[in-house]
């Protein structure tokens, strides 16, 4: 019998009462910020020692890391975009911790004439300072860019003169959850920020009272103009955009994670004018696309759960005067751009990208022939452009960059990734199938493997199932590595996501959240019944909301899985709303203030439903600077499952240092974490990697 010795974790006499129900919370002290609590810091170090001692004892850990590093080492590009007379794009030589921003006057000669504009790798030795946003002024002369350190959601924005490659003195602090948009005169931009948090609460305090400002270049943040705020509504946030004609500021007001928005607009030609309310409730989604003078175009799910495009004349804003431009389709409307004086529309068709072009009146023109089954992204530009750019990849299609001639309707491949031959993805197989969930719902699933795979085989089942997020096929080095090691990689497109529109999302939220877990469990049962894998060979994986998914499913059906990889998960469903951005998630999860929602939350909360049982092997991953889903979630869950484990399987936690929720994580850290996860799986599932 294998005995895993874990650090002793103190249990305290802590409880709360919710609607007459007493709930124990013995590990609440682990919610404290590791930077502020010596006790938590010591616990983290002790847990990491156990975990890394275990991982270092796996003989093929280094060979897995070497294989992954070798595959990762290829040139990667973003889609280019145009501002002024220049084109801009990101490039990574292969193993650079952060991608580098380049600019060029022409795309014809590829990198030969490109000039380096900004290299974030020089900002830190370990690559933990990363771009968190950027936007080029309309005249192409200034770059406003945001930086984040150690994976935090907090951003610091600066401005670079593109001609001289030097930064202006402007520094904007305490920016978070903000879009940034230049005025068309290129003299300044709009952005949103919070007040500075109290000392010691930077990474844990609730984010309240966001404010929308205008910043003029070559000025201090203290002189920024407050454009809009709602002191009576501390949870509201504001996303600005400026119409292409430069006349209107569109203010999209949000109050959570649901895509339901209020809309205001301000006439920038009227300096003394105030923002005018156009949409006065949070009942539906409204995303501003563009305008023809006083006629605004919006993507909306009002009266169309899969989405449509409407126009609103702001002189007659009442709903009876709205006009439908592009009606609801059988597919889910994902995004709309107004480029080349046509609407370029992305639909999600059974969890894959489908691109279609309509004229300005909504008349269908043509579908864009994509290279295969997968995900397309990009298609940005102005109404005067005749060419746009996009990226494309799939589980069996390497990343590629394309231009699209809007007038001729022709795509041209600009860059095809070298990884295709290196990874041998011509030998990969990817199938889209549909399985039946517990209540009879048909759910799409993608199953990818090497053509020579012998079934049943080791499998990773990945899911998310929340916040209207659609999972569409894309190429991943980590997935390719797992397949080359002899494994199957499976993605289930669960309810709670956005694959089939508003109804699909709402079928997996609040009181219906259990549907998501049932969908995931049914996916596992489908893979086993179809002989793709077996329970001892099956691992489940997910991050953030997907970490909650894994946590809930391993608690509900521990015998079904061989291993579980919950990453940066929301594990305490009764207290998530008390930290940083957690209050925004009430839209999807519900609130303990509501008795029925409390009962639902308490029924599946991973932390609260652990009991003495034989759990599968578990490797929890989180990071000390995660200020999205604070690491206390994972800390408490790790302590609880270590106490509850009555079997021999290891239940461990890997806590990254100087890292956050995932965005901006340097290549080195990504490779190390994936290598450790695969090593853990191979060891605990008794897999000998190819």
Buried (B, 14 or more C-beta within 10 A) or exposed (E): EEEEEBBEBEEEEEEEEBEEEEBEBBBBBBBBBBEBBEEBBEBBEBBBEBBEEBBEEBEBBEEBBEBBBBBBBBBBBBBBBBBBEBBBBBBBEBEBBBBBBBBBEEBEEEEEEBEEBBEBBEBBEBBBBBBBBBBBBBBBBBBBBBBBBBBBBBBBBBBBEBEEEEBBEBEBEBBBBBBBBBBBEBBBBBBBBBEEBEEEEBBBBBBBBBBBBBBEBEBEBEEBEEBBBBEEEBBBBBBBBBBBBBBBBBBBBBBBBBBBBBBBBBBBEEEEEEBBEBBEEBEBBBBBBBBBEBBBBBBBBBEBBBBBBBBBBBEEBEEEEBEBBBEBBEBBBBBBBBBBBBBBBBBBBBBBBBBBBBEBEBEEEEEBEBBBBBBBBBBBBBBEBEBBBBBBBBBBBBBBBBBBEBEEEEBEEBBBBBBBEBBBBEBBBBEBEEBEBEEEBEBBBBBBBBEEBEEBBBBBBBBBBBBBBBBBBBBBBBBBBBBBBBBBBBBBBBBBBBBBBBEBBBBBBBEBBBBBBBBBBBBBBBBBEEEBBBBBBBBBBBBBBBBBBBBBBBBBBBEBBBBBBBBBBBBBBBBBBBBBBBBBBBBBBBBBEBEEBBBBBBBBBBBBBBEEBEBBBBBBBBBBBBBBBBBBBBBBBBBBBBBBBEBEBBBBBBBBBBBBBBEBBBBBBBBBBBBBBBBBBBBBBEBEBE
